Amino acid sequence: MDESFRQIIGMKVQFNVTKGLTFHGALSHIKSKQLSTGDPLRYSPKWIGNFSTQYHKWNWMLNLSLHMTGTQIIMYDFPSDLEMDPMLTSHLSISSPSIFHNRLNFRIHFTNLFNQEIMTIYGYPEPSRTVRLNISYQTNKKESQ
Protein backbone atom coordinates (compact mmCIF):
# COMPACT_ATOMS: atom_id res chain seq x y z
CA MET A 1 0.00 0.00 0.00
CA ASP A 2 1.34 3.43 -0.92
CA GLU A 3 1.72 6.05 1.75
CA SER A 4 1.79 9.78 1.31
CA PHE A 5 3.13 12.81 3.13
CA ARG A 6 1.59 16.27 3.34
CA GLN A 7 2.89 19.45 4.92
CA ILE A 8 0.83 22.64 4.96
CA ILE A 9 2.19 26.06 5.82
CA GLY A 10 -0.23 28.94 5.82
CA MET A 11 -1.35 32.20 7.26
CA LYS A 12 -4.69 33.81 7.95
CA VAL A 13 -5.62 37.41 8.47
CA GLN A 14 -8.81 39.16 9.51
CA PHE A 15 -9.42 42.81 10.19
CA ASN A 16 -12.26 45.26 10.52
CA VAL A 17 -11.86 48.38 8.41
CA THR A 18 -14.95 50.09 9.78
CA LYS A 19 -17.86 48.99 11.94
CA GLY A 20 -19.61 47.43 8.93
CA LEU A 21 -16.67 46.34 6.74
CA THR A 22 -14.62 43.21 7.45
CA PHE A 23 -11.91 41.46 5.44
CA HIS A 24 -10.72 37.85 5.79
CA GLY A 25 -7.88 36.18 3.92
CA ALA A 26 -5.91 32.95 3.99
CA LEU A 27 -3.07 31.51 1.93
CA SER A 28 -1.58 28.04 2.29
CA HIS A 29 1.32 26.27 0.60
CA ILE A 30 0.86 22.51 0.35
CA LYS A 31 3.75 20.11 -0.06
CA SER A 32 2.55 16.58 -0.69
CA LYS A 33 4.28 13.53 -2.08
CA GLN A 34 3.99 9.82 -2.49
CA LEU A 35 6.55 8.32 -0.10
CA SER A 36 7.48 5.32 -2.25
CA THR A 37 8.42 7.41 -5.32
CA GLY A 38 8.91 10.92 -3.95
CA ASP A 39 6.56 12.27 -6.67
CA PRO A 40 4.17 15.11 -5.82
CA LEU A 41 0.61 13.83 -5.39
CA ARG A 42 -1.76 14.23 -8.30
CA TYR A 43 -4.69 16.62 -7.80
CA SER A 44 -3.02 18.21 -4.79
CA PRO A 45 -2.59 21.93 -5.49
CA LYS A 46 0.63 23.60 -4.45
CA TRP A 47 -1.24 26.72 -3.28
CA ILE A 48 -4.75 27.43 -2.05
CA GLY A 49 -6.12 30.71 -0.82
CA ASN A 50 -9.25 32.63 -0.17
CA PHE A 51 -10.37 36.18 0.35
CA SER A 52 -13.71 37.35 1.62
CA THR A 53 -15.26 40.59 2.64
CA GLN A 54 -18.49 41.43 4.34
CA TYR A 55 -20.18 44.81 4.27
CA HIS A 56 -23.15 45.65 6.46
CA LYS A 57 -25.02 48.94 6.12
CA TRP A 58 -28.64 49.94 6.82
CA ASN A 59 -29.47 46.27 7.53
CA TRP A 60 -28.29 45.24 4.05
CA MET A 61 -25.55 42.59 3.93
CA LEU A 62 -23.09 42.11 1.07
CA ASN A 63 -20.68 39.15 1.01
CA LEU A 64 -17.97 38.62 -1.61
CA SER A 65 -15.65 35.62 -1.54
CA LEU A 66 -12.90 34.43 -3.85
CA HIS A 67 -11.17 31.06 -3.68
CA MET A 68 -7.94 30.31 -5.54
CA THR A 69 -6.61 26.83 -6.27
CA GLY A 70 -3.11 26.63 -7.72
CA THR A 71 -1.82 24.28 -10.40
CA GLN A 72 -2.42 20.58 -9.90
CA ILE A 73 -0.70 17.61 -11.51
CA ILE A 74 -3.28 15.53 -13.36
CA MET A 75 -0.96 13.01 -14.99
CA TYR A 76 2.70 12.14 -14.56
CA ASP A 77 4.47 12.49 -17.92
CA PHE A 78 7.86 12.98 -19.45
CA PRO A 79 9.57 15.44 -19.91
CA SER A 80 7.09 17.34 -17.72
CA ASP A 81 3.88 16.42 -15.92
CA LEU A 82 0.48 17.47 -17.29
CA GLU A 83 -1.05 20.10 -15.03
CA MET A 84 -4.47 21.64 -14.56
CA ASP A 85 -4.33 25.43 -14.65
CA PRO A 86 -4.92 27.49 -11.52
CA MET A 87 -8.53 28.59 -11.04
CA LEU A 88 -10.44 31.27 -9.22
CA THR A 89 -13.99 30.74 -8.00
CA SER A 90 -16.13 33.67 -6.92
CA HIS A 91 -19.34 34.18 -4.98
CA LEU A 92 -21.44 37.25 -4.21
CA SER A 93 -24.55 37.49 -2.08
CA ILE A 94 -26.72 40.41 -1.12
CA SER A 95 -29.32 40.16 1.65
CA SER A 96 -32.06 42.70 2.24
CA PRO A 97 -33.27 43.97 5.56
CA SER A 98 -36.41 42.32 6.93
CA ILE A 99 -39.66 43.93 5.87
CA PHE A 100 -43.35 43.36 6.47
CA HIS A 101 -43.21 43.25 10.29
CA ASN A 102 -39.69 41.75 10.17
CA ARG A 103 -40.99 38.55 8.57
CA LEU A 104 -39.98 38.81 4.90
CA ASN A 105 -36.38 38.60 3.64
CA PHE A 106 -34.78 38.56 0.19
CA ARG A 107 -31.34 37.26 -0.77
CA ILE A 108 -29.67 37.04 -4.17
CA HIS A 109 -26.62 34.85 -4.60
CA PHE A 110 -24.25 34.64 -7.58
CA THR A 111 -22.01 31.58 -7.88
CA ASN A 112 -19.07 31.86 -10.26
CA LEU A 113 -19.60 35.62 -10.40
CA PHE A 114 -16.85 36.21 -12.99
CA ASN A 115 -18.11 33.29 -15.15
CA GLN A 116 -14.72 31.52 -15.21
CA GLU A 117 -14.29 27.99 -16.52
CA ILE A 118 -14.08 25.80 -13.44
CA MET A 119 -12.85 22.23 -13.47
CA THR A 120 -12.12 20.47 -10.16
CA ILE A 121 -11.69 17.12 -11.95
CA TYR A 122 -9.92 17.24 -15.31
CA GLY A 123 -12.29 16.74 -18.23
CA TYR A 124 -15.45 17.56 -16.23
CA PRO A 125 -16.19 21.29 -16.45
CA GLU A 126 -18.61 22.69 -13.89
CA PRO A 127 -21.59 24.95 -14.55
CA SER A 128 -21.02 28.58 -15.46
CA ARG A 129 -22.49 31.45 -13.47
CA THR A 130 -25.64 30.67 -11.52
CA VAL A 131 -28.02 33.08 -9.84
CA ARG A 132 -30.35 32.18 -7.00
CA LEU A 133 -33.02 34.36 -5.44
CA ASN A 134 -34.24 33.30 -2.01
CA ILE A 135 -37.41 34.70 -0.52
CA SER A 136 -38.19 33.70 3.04
CA TYR A 137 -41.21 34.45 5.15
CA GLN A 138 -41.42 33.64 8.85
CA THR A 139 -45.01 32.81 9.75
CA ASN A 140 -44.92 32.59 13.55
CA LYS A 141 -42.66 35.36 14.71
CA LYS A 142 -43.12 36.23 18.36
CA GLU A 143 -43.60 39.87 19.12
CA SER A 144 -41.20 41.34 21.69
CA GLN A 145 -42.81 42.88 24.74
Secondary structure, DSSP 8 states (H G I E B T S, - for coil): ---EEEEEEEEEEEEEEETTEEEEEEEEEEEEEETTT--B-TT--SEEEEEEEEEEETTEEEEEEEEEE--EEEE--SSS-EEE--EEEEEEEEE---BTTTTEEEEEEEESTT-----SBTTB-----EEEEEEEE-SS-----
